[in-house]
């Protein structure tokens, strides 16, 4: 965190508003898009365009292209983050309401904690952590259970399983980030991962037969606007605000987006997407959020792997290192992106 100069209060509030509400609303934008565009294709277009833009921007600034070894590392992370995690998310949102999808993906800290215990060995199992994990699992069970009579139908089993697979993939990518040789410039690292992920998602769409019967001229303006929102607001503006905040506020404060995003997603889905909110949704959401709060506060105290932004792919894994550097106060402010929309060394999606 940069403590040499304190930014204006309105800038801080604006940045927090962006990571809270823009990232929280991207789940509904995904649901709007996948109604008309096949999920892997929509995800591929999102990250390919954002990745190309970021890569070209960094090359124009004189940044060296990743080495073959770095491209290989970026591709490994891209498979976990974009093909599996985001691929599952986009696919699941054809079956699961956007707000519930956000709540399910909020279980990522639980899987990250498990990966830290089993893979990184940076955290030890404790009674507090065990209780938090059980609470999170209880929240997922409430959302999925067909035996609980809560006045609301359980979510689609296949969609829920896909979201859990995506969350696990994300946690594995977070663990691998520290072990893989990535470009030192976080924005270039992010661009390379997004570009590789976008290409592989489009290939996945082709293998899955998503191009058959798809007519681009039949896509409505609303779906195209949803895609544009995901690219510009989620991937560019959202992560710009995140990186800027990491340089000016404590990671603990910035990490509160993990608690707010699911709530925003549920409310946006209800008011703008016509999605239902019943006892099942409320109870499951509360249990998952309690689990997230307990786990992330425990991580802060133990200096474990920093929680990465959920819906912003542009610079996720690159930002893991950035968060650590920023927390120590060793990284200075970074250049602004076009139109002064973003500042920081890393750029991502939302």
C-alpha positions in Angstrom: 0.0 0.0 0.0 1.3 3.4 -1.0 1.3 5.6 2.1 3.3 8.5 0.7 0.2 10.4 -0.5 -3.4 10.0 0.5 -5.8 10.2 -2.5 -9.0 12.2 -2.5 -11.9 10.5 -0.6 -14.1 10.6 -3.7 -11.6 8.6 -5.7 -11.4 6.0 -3.0 -15.2 5.8 -2.8 -15.5 5.6 -6.6 -12.9 2.8 -6.8 -14.7 0.8 -4.1 -18.0 1.4 -5.8 -16.6 0.0 -9.0 -15.2 -3.2 -7.5 -18.3 -3.7 -5.4 -21.0 -3.0 -8.0 -19.4 -3.4 -11.4 -17.9 -6.8 -10.5 -21.1 -7.8 -8.7 -23.2 -6.9 -11.8 -21.1 -8.8 -14.3 -22.8 -12.1 -13.3 -26.1 -10.8 -14.7 -24.3 -9.6 -17.8 -23.0 -13.1 -18.4 -26.5 -14.5 -18.0 -27.9 -12.0 -20.5 -25.1 -12.9 -23.0 -25.4 -16.7 -22.8 -29.1 -16.6 -23.5 -28.2 -15.9 -27.2 -24.5 -16.6 -27.6 -23.1 -20.1 -26.8 -21.2 -19.9 -23.4 -17.7 -21.0 -24.4 -17.9 -18.7 -27.5 -19.1 -15.7 -25.4 -16.3 -16.3 -22.9 -13.8 -16.7 -25.6 -14.8 -13.4 -27.3 -14.6 -11.6 -24.0 -11.2 -12.7 -23.0 -9.7 -12.7 -26.5 -10.6 -9.1 -27.1 -9.5 -8.0 -23.7 -6.3 -10.0 -23.9 -5.4 -8.6 -27.4 -6.1 -5.0 -26.2 -3.9 -5.5 -23.1 -1.1 -7.3 -25.0 -0.9 -4.7 -27.8 -1.0 -1.8 -25.3 1.9 -3.2 -23.3 3.9 -3.9 -26.5 3.3 -0.3 -27.7 4.7 0.8 -24.3 7.9 -1.1 -25.0 7.3 -4.1 -22.8 9.0 -7.3 -24.1 6.8 -10.1 -25.2 6.7 -13.1 -22.9 9.4 -15.8 -23.5 8.3 -19.2 -24.7 8.7 -20.5 -21.1 6.5 -17.6 -19.8 3.9 -18.3 -22.5 3.9 -21.9 -21.4 3.2 -20.8 -17.8 0.6 -18.4 -18.9 -1.1 -21.1 -20.9 -1.2 -23.5 -17.9 -2.9 -20.8 -15.8 -5.2 -19.9 -18.7 -6.5 -23.4 -18.8 -7.4 -23.4 -15.1 -8.7 -19.8 -15.0 -10.4 -19.2 -18.3 -11.1 -22.6 -19.9 -12.2 -24.4 -16.7 -13.2 -21.7 -14.2 -14.8 -19.1 -16.6 -15.9 -21.8 -19.0 -17.8 -23.5 -16.2 -19.2 -20.2 -15.0 -20.5 -19.1 -18.4 -21.9 -22.6 -19.1 -23.6 -22.9 -15.7 -25.3 -19.5 -16.0 -27.6 -21.1 -18.7 -28.9 -23.3 -15.9 -28.3 -21.3 -12.6 -29.5 -17.8 -11.8 -26.7 -15.2 -11.9 -27.0 -14.3 -8.2 -26.7 -18.0 -7.1 -23.8 -18.4 -9.5 -22.0 -15.6 -7.7 -22.7 -17.1 -4.3 -21.4 -20.5 -5.4 -18.2 -18.9 -6.8 -17.8 -17.2 -3.5 -16.7 -20.6 -2.1 -13.3 -20.0 -3.8 -11.6 -18.9 -0.5 -12.6 -22.2 1.0 -10.9 -24.1 -1.8 -8.0 -21.7 -1.7 -7.6 -22.5 2.0 -7.5 -26.2 1.2 -4.9 -25.7 -1.5 -2.8 -23.7 0.9 -2.9 -26.6 3.4 -2.3 -29.4 0.9 -0.2 -27.8 -1.9 1.5 -24.6 -0.7 1.6 -25.6 3.0 1.4 -21.9 3.9 -1.5 -22.5 6.3 -2.2 -25.1 9.0 -5.6 -26.6 9.6 -7.2 -25.1 12.7 -10.5 -25.5 14.4 -11.6 -22.1 13.2 -10.8 -22.9 9.6 -12.5 -26.3 9.9 -15.7 -24.7 11.2 -15.5 -22.1 8.4 -15.2 -24.8 5.7 -18.1 -26.7 7.2 -20.3 -23.6 7.2 -19.4 -23.0 3.6 -20.2 -26.5 2.6 -23.5 -26.2 4.5 -24.3 -23.1 2.4 -23.7 -25.0 -0.8 -25.8 -27.9 0.5 -28.7 -25.6 1.3 -28.6 -24.3 -2.3 -28.4 -27.7 -3.8 -30.4 -30.0 -1.5 -33.6 -31.5 -2.8 -34.7 -32.7 0.6 -34.9 -29.4 2.4 -38.3 -27.8 2.2 -37.5 -24.1 2.0 -40.2 -22.9 -0.3 -37.8 -22.6 -3.2 -36.6 -25.1 -5.7 -32.9 -26.2 -5.5 -30.5 -25.1 -8.1 -29.7 -27.2 -11.1 -27.3 -30.0 -10.0 -25.2 -30.0 -13.2 -24.8 -26.2 -13.1 -23.9 -26.3 -9.4 -21.3 -29.0 -10.0 -19.8 -27.0 -12.8 -19.5 -24.0 -10.5 -17.7 -26.0 -7.9 -15.3 -27.4 -10.5 -14.6 -23.8 -11.6 -14.0 -22.7 -8.0 -11.5 -25.6 -7.5 -9.7 -24.8 -10.7 -9.4 -21.1 -9.6 -7.9 -22.2 -6.3 -5.4 -24.4 -8.0 -4.4 -21.6 -10.3 -3.9 -19.3 -7.3 -1.6 -21.9 -5.7 0.4 -22.4 -9.0 0.9 -18.7 -9.5 3.8 -18.6 -7.1 5.5 -21.6 -8.7 5.3 -20.6 -12.4 7.6 -18.3 -14.4 5.4 -15.4 -15.4 6.3 -12.1 -17.1 7.5 -9.6 -14.5 5.1 -6.9 -15.8 1.8 -7.9 -14.4 -0.2 -6.3 -17.2 1.7 -8.3 -19.8 1.2 -11.4 -17.7 -2.5 -10.8 -17.5 -2.7 -10.0 -21.2 -0.9 -13.2 -22.1 -3.1 -15.3 -19.9 -6.3 -13.7 -21.2 -5.2 -14.0 -24.8 -4.2 -17.7 -24.4 -7.5 -18.3 -22.5 -9.6 -16.6 -25.1 -8.0 -18.6 -27.9 -8.5 -21.9 -26.0 -12.1 -21.0 -25.2 -12.9 -20.4 -28.8 -11.3 -23.7 -29.7 -13.3 -25.3 -27.0 -16.4 -23.8 -28.5 -15.5 -25.2 -31.8 -15.0 -28.7 -30.4 -18.2 -28.5 -28.5 -20.1 -27.7 -31.7 -21.1 -24.2 -30.6 -20.6 -22.8 -34.1 -23.1 -25.1 -35.6 -26.4 -23.3 -36.0 -25.1 -20.1 -34.4 -26.0 -17.0 -36.4 -24.2 -13.9 -35.4 -26.8 -11.7 -37.1 -29.5 -13.1 -34.9 -27.7 -11.8 -31.7 -29.6 -8.9 -30.2 -28.2 -5.6 -29.3 -28.7 -6.4 -25.6 -26.4 -9.4 -25.8 -23.7 -7.4 -27.6 -24.1 -4.7 -24.9 -23.6 -7.3 -22.2 -20.4 -8.5 -23.9 -19.2 -5.0 -24.2 -19.9 -4.4 -20.5 -18.0 -7.5 -19.5 -15.0 -6.4 -21.6 -14.9 -2.7 -20.7 -16.5 -2.4 -17.3 -15.6 -5.8 -15.9 -12.2 -6.5 -17.4 -10.7 -3.0 -17.8 -12.3 -0.5 -15.5 -13.0 -3.0 -12.7 -9.5 -4.3 -12.4 -8.0 -0.9 -12.9 -9.9 0.3 -9.8 -8.8 -2.9 -7.9 -5.1 -2.3 -8.7 -5.4 1.4 -7.8 -7.0 0.5 -4.5 -4.3 -2.1 -3.7 -1.7 0.7 -4.0 -3.7 3.1 -1.8 -5.6 1.0 0.7 -4.9 -2.0 2.8 -5.5 -5.4 1.1 -7.8 -6.3 3.9 -10.1 -3.4 3.1 -9.9 -4.1 -0.7 -10.6 -7.7 -0.1 -14.1 -6.8 1.3 -15.3 -7.1 -2.4 -15.4 -10.8 -1.7 -18.3 -10.3 0.8 -20.1 -7.6 -1.2 -20.0 -9.0 -4.7 -22.3 -12.0 -4.1 -24.9 -9.8 -2.3 -24.8 -7.3 -5.2 -25.1 -10.1 -7.7 -28.2 -11.5 -5.9 -29.8 -8.1 -5.7 -29.0 -7.1 -9.3 -30.4 -10.5 -10.4 -33.6 -9.9 -8.5 -34.2 -6.2 -9.5 -32.9 -6.3 -13.0 -33.0 -9.9 -14.0 -36.2 -11.1 -12.5 -34.5 -13.8 -10.4 -36.2 -15.1 -7.3 -35.0 -14.5 -3.8 -36.4 -17.0 -1.3 -35.5 -18.6 2.0 -33.1 -21.0 0.3 -31.2 -18.2 -1.5 -31.0 -16.1 1.7 -29.9 -18.9 4.0 -27.4 -20.4 1.5 -25.9 -16.9 0.8 -25.6 -16.1 4.5 -23.8 -19.3 5.3 -21.4 -19.0 2.4 -20.6 -15.3 3.3 -20.0 -16.2 6.9 -17.5 -18.9 5.7 -15.8 -16.4 3.4 -15.5 -13.8 6.1 -14.0 -16.2 8.6 -11.6 -17.7 6.1 -10.4 -14.4 4.6 -9.8 -12.8 8.0 -7.9 -15.9 9.1 -5.8 -15.5 5.9 -5.0 -11.9 6.8 -3.7 -12.8 10.2 -1.6 -15.7 8.9 -0.3 -13.7 5.8 -1.5 -16.5 3.6 -2.0 -16.3 -0.2 -3.9 -13.1 -1.0 -7.5 -13.4 -2.2 -7.7 -12.5 -5.8 -10.5 -10.7 -7.6 -13.2 -13.0 -8.6 -14.7 -11.8 -11.8 -11.9 -10.1 -13.5 -9.7 -12.2 -15.3 -7.5 -9.8 -16.9 -4.9 -9.8 -14.3 -5.8 -12.2 -11.7 -2.8 -14.4 -11.3 -0.4 -11.5 -12.0 -2.1 -9.6 -9.3 -1.3 -12.2 -6.7 2.2 -11.0 -6.7 1.1 -7.4 -7.1 -1.0 -7.6 -4.0 1.9 -8.9 -2.0 4.2 -6.1 -3.3 1.6 -3.5 -2.7 1.0 -4.7 0.8 4.7 -4.2 1.6 4.6 -0.7 0.1 7.5 -1.5 -2.4 5.6 -0.9 -5.6 5.0 2.7 -6.9 2.0 3.9 -8.8 1.8 2.7 -12.4 0.9 4.3 -15.6 -2.7 5.1 -16.7 -4.4 3.2 -19.5 -6.1 4.9 -22.3 -8.6 7.7 -21.4 -7.1 7.6 -17.9 -9.4 4.7 -17.2 -7.0 2.7 -15.3 -3.8 2.9 -13.3 -1.6 0.2 -12.1 0.8 -2.4 -13.4 -2.0 -5.0 -13.9 -5.2 -5.0 -15.8 -7.9 -7.5 -15.7 -11.5 -8.2 -16.4 -14.3 -8.2 -14.1 
